[in-house]
Amino acid sequence: MAQVKTSTFPTIPRRLLLTLPAVLFLLAFFILPLVDNGLRSIVQADGNGITFARYVQLLTDQFYLTSIAQTIALSAAVTVICVLIGYPVAYYLVRHAGRWSGLIIFLLIAPLLTSIIMRTYGWQVLFARRGFINTLLVQDLGLLDTPLRVLDTPGLVVAAFVHVLVPFMVLSIAAVLQGIDRRLEESAQLLGAGRLRTFFEVTLPLSIDGIGTGSILVFMVANGSFVTLVLLGGGLKTLPLLIFQQFNTTRDFGMASTMSTVLLVVALVCLFLQLRLVRRGGEA
């Protein structure tokens, strides 16, 4: 009888074939651009040789160090405010909203359906020198003699970021609160704990994962945003804004790549610290 020759090529597991498109997509549109960006940051301007002078300048110059500090401070402030605003809203949405929960979710998501440029211009319309708020306070009600100076202030920039990002925090916390067994809270109250003690010792620790997820989302988005800063000003010079200026004004692509790499490292470090904090809070 004739023998059937078997193929000498190794068989590829089916699971590997199923994941291959996703791996190729990440490689082409995520890994390779990051590698190219990193190489561009250390190549000399003339293309001959390698230099780390840009990193030395970025990490020693007081102007750039201030920009890095402002980037982290702005992202952290927005994250904290989103937690303080988002947790009560998420708690009410899960525990007390009832039939109104659909309407609340729609109101949370509605701002995300509008372009970020339109939302930012909306803040300008409200708080411009002759905008709606100043016209109402100065001319219509006569409560003020001079218009409020709200535009080009850090406070308005933070408010604009919170307006956009707080839905991510609310939905992240609400998803975790929805999965908490209410019998745990009832058991704590039957054992003599009041509502506040039950919340701080049972509900809040069990919802740490939601706070961590929302904080990571908010921090990452705020850490890389620059459109709001371009339109509202505020005197802040964050790294995303400087990167935008390097690409569009000075055309220094090497320095822009260096800033991008440092911004990525800063984001990863902050992400690692947030994950450690959330894990430690969950274990407690």
N, C-alpha and C positions, 0 to 999 in steps of 0.2 A: 504494500500500500504506500501511496505517495504521502510524504510527510508535509504538513502545512508549516510554512516558515512563519515564525513569529517576528513581529517588528522589534527592532533593537532600540527604537526611540522610547524614552521613559514616558509613561502615561502621566498626564497632569491631573491632579485631583479636581473634582467638579467644584468644590468650594473655592479653590484657588481661581478657577476660571470665572466664577461668579463675582469674585472681588476684584478681578483684574481691571475692568473698566474704571472702577472707583480709584484704584491705585494709580492708573495711568493719568486720570484726571487730576488728582492731587499732585502727582509728579510734574505734570506739564504746567499747571496753573498756580501752584503753591510753592513746591520745593524749588524748582528751577528758577523762578523769579527771585526767591529769597537768596539763592546762591549767587545769581547774577548781581543782585543788589549788594551783597557782601563783597564780591570781587571788585565791583565798581568803586566801592568806598576806599579800597587800599591801593588801587592802581594810580600811578602818577598822572598828572594832567596831560603829559605828552604821550602817555601810553607805554612808556618804557620804565620798567622797574616797579617796585612795591614800596609804599610809604604808609606809615601810621601817623603822619603829622596831623591829619585831620582829626583823628581820635584824640590825640594829645591836646589839640586846640579846643575841641569840644568839651573835654573833661577837665580843663584847667582854666579856661577863660571864664571870668565872672559873669559875663553876659549870658553865655550858654548854660552855665550852672544855674543861674536864676531862671532861665527858661524851663529847664528840666524840673526845678522845684515848683514852678508855677503850674506845669503840666500835671504833676502828681497832686498838688494841693487842690487844683480845680476838679480833677476827677474824684478825689476823695470827698471833697465837700458835696459834690453832686450826689455821690453814692450815699452818704450819710443822710442827706435831706430826703432822698428818695425812700430810704428805709423808714425814716420817721413819718413820712406822709403815707407811704404805701402800705405799711403794716396795718394801721387802723382801718384803711379802706378795704384791704383784703380780708381782715377779720369780720368786718361788717358784711362784706359780700358773701362770705361763706356761712356765717352764723345767723345773720338777722335780715338779709335782703329779701329772702323768699322769692316771690314772683317778680320782684323788681330787679333781680340779679341780671337778667338779660339786658335790661335798659342800662344798668351800670356798666356792664361789660362793653356795650356799644359806645357809651360815652368815653370809656377808657381807650378804646381802639380807634375811635373817630379821628383824633389828631394824627394818627399814623397814616391815615388815608390821604392826607394832604401833603403836598411837597414841603420839604424842610425850608425852602426859600420862601414860600408863601407864609408859613408859620412865623418865620423870622421877621418878615416884613409886617406881619400883623402886630408884633411887639413894637415896631417902629411907629406904626399908625396910632397905637394906643398911647405911647409915652413920648412922642416927639414934642418939641417945644410948643407947637401949635396943634398937638394931637388931641385925641378925644378926652383923655384924663385931664390934661392941663386946661383945655377949653372949659371943661365942666367945673373945675375947681376955681379957676381964675375969673372967667367971664360969666358963666351961668350962675354959680352959687356964691361967688365972691369970697370964698374962704381963704384964698391966697392972693398976695399982691404980685408975686413973681412966679413964673412957671417953675415946676419941679425939674431938676436936671437929673433925669433917669437914664437917658441914652448915654452910651459910651462909659458905662460904669460896670465894674465886675459883678455887682448884684444882679443886674438885668441879664448878664450872660449866664449866671448860675440859674436864674429863674427860667430862662429859655431852655437850658439843658434839662432841667427838672421837668418842665412841661412836656418835653418829648420822651424822656426816658422813664418816668414814673410808671407808665403802664407795664413795662417789662418787670418792674419790681412787684407790682400788685399781682400780676398773673402768676409769677413764680412762687410767691408766698401763698396765694390762694390755692394753687394746685397741691401744695404740701398740707395746708390746713384741712383741705377736703379729705385727705386720707388719714387724719388723726382720729383714732377711735374715741368717740365721745364718752365711752364708759370709763376711760382712764380719768377724765376730769370729774365725772360723777363719783368715782371711787375716792378721789382725793377730797371732795367736798363731804362725802359721808364720813370720812376719817377726821373731819374737823377743820379742814383747810377752807379759808374764805375764798372769794372769787379772785382777789388779787394774788394771793399766795398760790392758788391753783394755776393761774395764768403764768406767773413767773417761774414756778417750779415744775409744771407739767407741759402746758401748751407752748410756751416760748422755747424751751429746750427741744421739743419735738419738731418745731418749725424752723430750726436753725438751717437745715438743708435748703429750704426755700429762700431764706434770707441770703445764704451764701450764693445760690444760683443767681438770684436777682442782682446781688452786688457785683458778681463777676460780669454779668451782661452789661450793667450800667457803667461800671468802671471802664471796661474795654471800649465801649462805644464812645464814651466821653473822652477817653484817652487819645482817640484817633480822630476826633472831629475838629474841623476848622472852618466850616461854612458859617456857623453861628458867630464865630469870632471875627471873621472877615466882615460880616454885615453889621454886627452890633458893636464891634470894637471892645471897649472896656479897658484898654490899656494893657491887656495881657499879651505876652509874647510866649506862647506855648510852642512846643516842638512841632506839632502838626502845622501850625501857622507859618513857622520858619521854613519848614520843608516846602510848603506851597510857594512861599516867596523865592526860595532857591530855584525851584523849577521854572517859575514864570517870570521872575524879575532879573535875578543875577545870572540865571542859566548855568549855575555851578552844580552840575549833576553829581559830581563826586562828593561834595559836601552834603548835598541832599540825601545821597545814599548813606552817608555816615550817620546823619541825623536819624534816618529811618531805622538803621540797625540799632542805634542806641535806644530809640523809642520802643522797638520790639523787645529789647532786653529789659527795659524798665517795666513794660507791660507784663512780661513773663515773670519777673521777680515779684511784682505786686500780686499777680495771680497765684504764685506759689505761697506767698504769705497769707493771702485770703483763704486758700484751701487749708493751710495748716491751722488757721484760726477757727475756721468752721469745723474742722475735724476735732479740734480740742474742745470746742464748745459743745459738740454733739456727744463726746465721751463724758463730759462733765454732767 
